């Protein structure tokens, strides 16, 4: 075994207390995080001593410890004991008192309680923590989950997402109130959507708030989806039109979506993942042209019915995301097209039509009789404005914003205000 890898294996065994285990497998993989940086992770499977093989179904035997270790920070990303069974007796906590768990998390992650994470929810022996900055939530958020067995031994630990350090956070006074300017922002982002009601098996036309972040200075607004998921995506928003189809069947090819293992030299030199490379203007143009040809083959009659919303790199492919234009339903028809990044040819695609087909029997919504202005008057007192630190990808730091959101909607046919959780 490579000496650098052996040192990390020994470190893991000592830190977790795996004296009753032996290392069965070890692999290094890399992936791109939400900040478009490369993470290298050592994945280890530790089998209990005396157990040499997997089960008959090729599963890890009960008690197996599956450990993810970040190579750069030497911090554990996850510790999972299979089947709710552990042979480690050093990681034992008081299941009724979170203080010892919190101290252990601080020790293993380098995070500080309340300054960078706080309890979000506690259910029995499972505790979920959420990222914060001095008690104020952050976006994109980070999460820590800890689960114990009945006597308090650790069965599950995972940490994911981002946890801000003070050098990345701008700390102004929070001055936002639900004044005239903010009300105008809220009014703009009150949208008429069709939502499925499983209780009624019917589509409901409803005015709902699009979750939005308002900068503390009120000058910039960020949609929730963009702030959390899409800032590394190249926004396109182009309606795809054509005059004639291509009379050739599109043939799907097998995709490889695994995180393949990489060499030691790549890992310990922290080589950038190919998915972090920006798409050049030439790559954008040739990819958009290929998406158009794909649609002309697979959806020949759908000219002007699809909008190419974004392009991004992931899993070694260029991925084009499309949605049906002029669709106001909450669950829209969407496509995800996988394109070879060297030949710029569409290889395969995912379509959410099978899911939407499960809603096909839902009745059509009633006619809209309530105006947006009437709906806003009914819902404005139920719109919440709460402080959140949002990562600004241009400034490369967290800025204080107010999150506008509401748990309520207004039925567009009656004007009734209802809790969205009860639709």
PyMOL commands that set and color helices and strands:
alter all, ss='L'
color gray80, all
select helices_A, chain A and resi 3-16+82-84+99-109+166-168+180-188+224-230+264-268+274-276+281-298+353-357+372-382+420-422
alter helices_A, ss='H'
color red, helices_A
select strands_A, chain A and resi 21-32+38-48+65-70+76-81+117-123+126-133+136-139+142-148+154-161+190-197+202-209+212-215+221-223+234-240+306-314+317-324+334-340+346-351+384-392+397-405+408-411+417-419
alter strands_A, ss='S'
color yellow, strands_A
deselect
rebuild
show_as cartoon
